[in-house]
Amino acid sequence: MNYKAFMIKYAEIGTKGKNRYVFEDMLCNRIKERLLEHGDFVIRREYGRIFVEACSDFDYEDVINELKKVFGIVGICPIVIEECVEFDAIKNKVIQYMRERYGNKHITFKVYARRADKSFPMQSMEINSEIGHYLLEEFSEYSVDVHDPDVLLTIELREMVYIYSEVIRGAGGLPVGTNGKAMLLLSGGIDSPVAGYMISKRGVELEAVYFNAPPYTSERAKQKVIDLARIVSGYSGRIKLHIVNFTDIQLAIYEKCPHDELTIIMRRYMMRIAETLAKKNGCQALVTGESIGQVASQTMQSLYCTNEVCGIPVFRPCIGMDKQDIIDISERIETYDTSILPYEDCCTIFVAKHPVTKPNLDIIKRSEKKLCDVIENLVSSALDTVETIII
């Protein structure tokens, strides 16, 4: 069928009470942004629903793919609209819809009418019965199945009548921008892009920081992270990616600190720098891809040591997930193939052979004192030379 409009369903937004309009407005804005390059669309609201109507030609598959990535949408329904609310007009429109959509195929169906407009003279059950009767008369191949039909034909009666039989699953969550902004520590691995996706799904706007270590890491490793940020931005919207030259800090830690503590101390300075960038850019939290026990730097003791340097919240959406759970999400959002490209990042280059798994915070702090004569200037230099890319 040549659809010209879509009904957008949401779920959690409906629980927001007096603030509901804020979330609806933000969702409309996000939809508008996504469809800007795909044609001319009018986006309007009715209670509990958002409607997207095309005023120009568009590619159906492209528009569906864009809408499926908008957080806040749980269902996308390609619809036909009947402006007249007379029953005969509705009946004729339904018959036309079923003929164009399913032809004379052998199908089972159920009619489900939702009468939001209570002034309509017929009850929902009457509409179901009458429309079902006319369909059986018109299409001898059709039969009714109220329990498990092939086609659930939905008729929503509002100011106009909306007819649809397909609900395409959306991304769910809340519209990006409704829950503040956070700084994602983005590496070239599998976990951090998934963490960014998951926190963005809760309505959080993202910026990201990547710690680069040239010449120990290549330009391809940097490009890999940029590519990952671009994929995540397909869901989160625009990402400001900050690239920090971390080489001199890592070399200082390597030269002056015990090697079994390298990962923890390096991580603590990453968190310090990320927090500085977060505060400078209006972010209220940090986001990491850490999962308890996955590697040495992600034991409870290690996380305690890295958290200690942070004055703002640190969100870890993957914290209780198995690796396979994270991989499954990365495959679904299409970051996995990029994440497994064999370009080393700074964490893997400087990892200790036998890292401490249960670090003691007091010992870590004593080791950090060995950096006192150089670290302040190195951190300042790293912050002064940050490269920022808008993705």
N, C-alpha and C positions, 0 to 999 in steps of 0.2 A: 504493500500500500504506500501511497504517497502522503506520509504524515506531514502536517504543518504545525503541530503543537505537541507539547509534553506536559503532563502533570507530574510535579515533583512532590514526593512524600518525604516527610521527616518524622522522627520519633522522639528523641530526647528533648528536642527544642520545645515540644508540646508540654513539658513539665515545668517550664520556666516562669509560669505565673505572670506577674506584672512586667517582668523583663523580657517576655517572649518576643515582643516586637523588635528588640535590639538584636536578638539572634536571627530573626527572620530577615531583617534589613541586611545584616551582614551576609547571610546566605544568598540573598538576591544579588548583592554586590559581587560576591565570589563567582556566581554563575555568569553574571554580566562580563566579568573580566575574562573568564575562560572562553566565552563564546564570541568575544570581540572580533577575532580574526576569522570567524567561520560564517559570518553573515549578519543580517540585521534582525534582531530579536527584541520583542517586547516581553518584559518580565513583570508579572503582577501577582498580587497576593489576594487570596480569599482565606477565610478562617480555616486553619489547619492544612492548607494547600498552597503551593506556589505553581504558577502556570508560565510556561515559556512558549511563546507563539512567534513563529517565523514570519517576517515581512519581506523576505527575499529567498532566493534559492540557497540551498545548503546541502552539504554531504551528510546524509543520515548517520552513517557509521562514525564519522569524525565527531559529530556532535554528541552521540551516545558515549563514545570513549572519553570525551572531555567531561561530561556530566558524571560519569562513573568515578572520576577522580576528585570530585568536589566533596570535601568532608561536610557532613550535616545531612546529606541526601541518603535516605535508605531505600528509596524506590523511584524508578524512572518509568513513567507510563506513557507510551505513545498513544495519543488520544485523537478522537474526532469530536467535533463540537456541533451541537444543535442549538441554535439561538432561540428557536421557538419551543416553548414548554407545553404545547398542546400534545396530548397523548398520541394522536395519529401521526404527528410529525416525528415524535420520538420513535414510534414503532417502525416507520418507514426508514428512518436513519439507521436503526439497529439492523434491519434486514439488509440494507445496502452495505453496512459495515461487515456483516458476517459473510456476505457474498464475495466481497472484495478480499477479505482476510483469509477465509477458509474455503470458499467455493462450495463444491458439492462433495467434499471429503466426508468419509464416515467418521464422525466425531461424537463424543458425548459432551454435554454442556450443562452448565447451571447458570441461572440468571441471579445476580445479586444487586439489588437496587438499594441505594443509599439516598434517603430523602432529606437532605439538609434543608431544603426549602419546604417548611411545614405547611405552607399555603397550598401546595399541590394537592388536588382533590383525592387522589388515590393513595392508599397506604402502600408501604414497601412490598408487603406480601402480595397485594393485588397486582402490583406492577410486575413482580416476578412471574406470577401465574399467567398474566395476559401476554407478556412478551414471550414467555416460553411456549405458550399455545400457538402464537403466530409463527414462531420459528419452526415448530414441528409441522405446521401446515405448509410453510414455504419450502422447507428442505426435508425431503423424505428420508435422506441419509442420516439425519441427526437423531440422537436420542438423549434423554435426560438422565443424568447421574448426579444426585445431590450430595453424594459422599466423596467421590474421587473423580471428578470430571476431567476430560482432556482440556476443556476450555471453561474458565470462570469468567463469564461476561459480566462486567461491572458497569452499572449505570448510576452516575452521581447526578442528582438533581439539585442544582444550586440556582444562581441567577440565570445560568445557562445549563445545558445538559452535556455531560461529558461521558463518553463511551470508550471503554478500553477492555482488553482481555490479556494484556501482558504487563508484568511488573518486572523490570530489569533491576537487579540488585545494585544498590549504590554502595559507597564506601562507609557510610554511617558516621558516627562521631559528632563533632560540633564544628561549626564554621571557623576557619582559621582567622584569628584576630579577636576572638571573643574571650580569650583567657590569657592575655598578656604575651610576653615575648621571652624566649630563652636562647642561650648560647649552646650550641651542640659542639662537642669535641668530636670532630669527624676525622676518622682515620681511613685507610684504604681497605679495612677489613670488612667482614660480613655484618658485625653487630651494630656499629654506630649508625649506618644508614637506616637500619630497622628501627633503632631507638628514635631517630629523628622523625621517621614516618609515624611512629606510634604516639609520640608526644604531640606532633602536629595534628593528629586525629582528634585530640582532646581540645582543639581550638587554639593551640599555642603557635604564635608566629615564630619562625626560626631565623637565627643567624648561625654561622658556623665558624669554627676555628680549626685550622690544620697546621700541625707542627712539621715543618719541612727541615731536612738535614742535608743540604748539599755540601760537598760532592758525594756524600755517602748514600744519598738517595738520588734517583735520576729524575729528569723532567717527565718521564713517562709515569713515575709514581705520583708526581704532582698532578699530571693530567688525569690520572685515574681518579683522584679525589674530586677534581672539578667535574668529571663525568658523573660520579656518584651524586654530587650535590645537584647536578642538573636533573637527574632522574628523580630524586626526592622532591625537588622543586615542582615537578609535575603534579604533586599532591599538595605540597605546602604553600605553593606560590613562591614569589621571589625570595631568594636567599642571598644575603650578603656574606660572602666567604672571606675570612681573614686568614692569610697565609703568613705564619710566623717562622722566621729563620731561627731554628733551635740548635744549630750545630755547635756553636761556641759554648752554650750552656751545657750541652751533653758532654762535650770534651772535658770541660772543667769538672763535672761530676765524675766522669770516668777516671780522671787523673787524681782527684783528691779524696774520693769517698770509697769505702769498702765495696768491692764489686758485687757481693751478694745483695747489697742494698741499692744498686743502681736503678732498678726499675721503680722502686718506691720513691726514691728521692727525685728522680726524673718526673714521675707522675705528679708529685707535689708541686713542682715548679710549673708544670703544665696547667695545673688547676689554678695556681696563683695568677698566671698570665691570662688564662681564660676568664677568670673572675674580673680582672682589671678591664679587659675588653668588654665584658658583659655590662659592667657598670657604666662604662663610657658610652655604650650604645643603647642604653635603656632596657637591658634585659634583667629580668627578675630572678633567673635561675640558670644553672648549668644543666646540661643533659649529656650523659655518657651511655655507651653500649655495654657496660659491665654486667656480668652475670655471676652470681655467687659461686666460687669454687672453680670457675672455668680455667683460669690460669693463676699463677702465683700472685699476681698483683690484684686478684679479685677474691682473695679469702676475706673472711670477716675482719681479721686483724689488719690486713692490708688496706681494706676500704676505710677502716677507722683511721688509719694513719693519713690517708690522702684527704679524707673529709675534714680533718682537723685544721687544714689551712684555709678552708672556705668559710666565708661569712654570709653567703647566700645559699639557698637550697640547692641540692644536687639531685636531679631526677634520674632514675635508672629504670626505664620501662622494661628492660629485658632481665631484671635482677633475678626473677624466679623461674626463668625459662630454660629448658634444655637446649643444647646446641641445635638439635634437629628442629625444634620449634622455631628458632630464629631463622634457620635456613629456609624453612617452609615459607615464612613471610617474605624473606628476601627474594625467593623465586617468584612469589606472587606479585611483588611490586617491581620485579625486573632489575634488582640491583645485584643479584647473586653472580651473574656471569662477569660483571665488571669487578666485583669484589675479589674474585679468585684469580684475577690476572696476576702473574708472578712478578710484581714490582714491589720491592721491599719498602716499608716505611721506616721512620726513625725509631719506632719502638722495637722492631725486630732486629735492626742493625746493632743496637747497643744492649741487647738483652744479656744478662749474666748466664753463665753455664749452669750455676746452681743458685738461683735466687732464693732469698729468704721468704718463707711462706707465712711465718707468724712474727712479723716485725714488731719490735717494742718501740713505742713512740718516743720514749726518752732517749733511747739509743740512736734512733733516726735523727732526732734533733741535735744530738751531740755531733753526729757525723756531718750534718749540714753546717755546723759552725766552721768546719774546715774550708768552707766556700766564702766566708765572710769578706775576705779581702778582694774578691773579684765578682761575686754574684750580682751585687746591686747594679754595677755598670753593665754587666752582660744582659740582665733582664731589661734594663732601660734601653739598651741598644736594640734588643729584639723588638720591643714595643715601638720604638721610633722608626723601625724599618719594615713594619707590617705592610704587606701587599693586600689590598682589598679588591675583590672581584664581585660584581653583581651578576647573579645567575638567575 
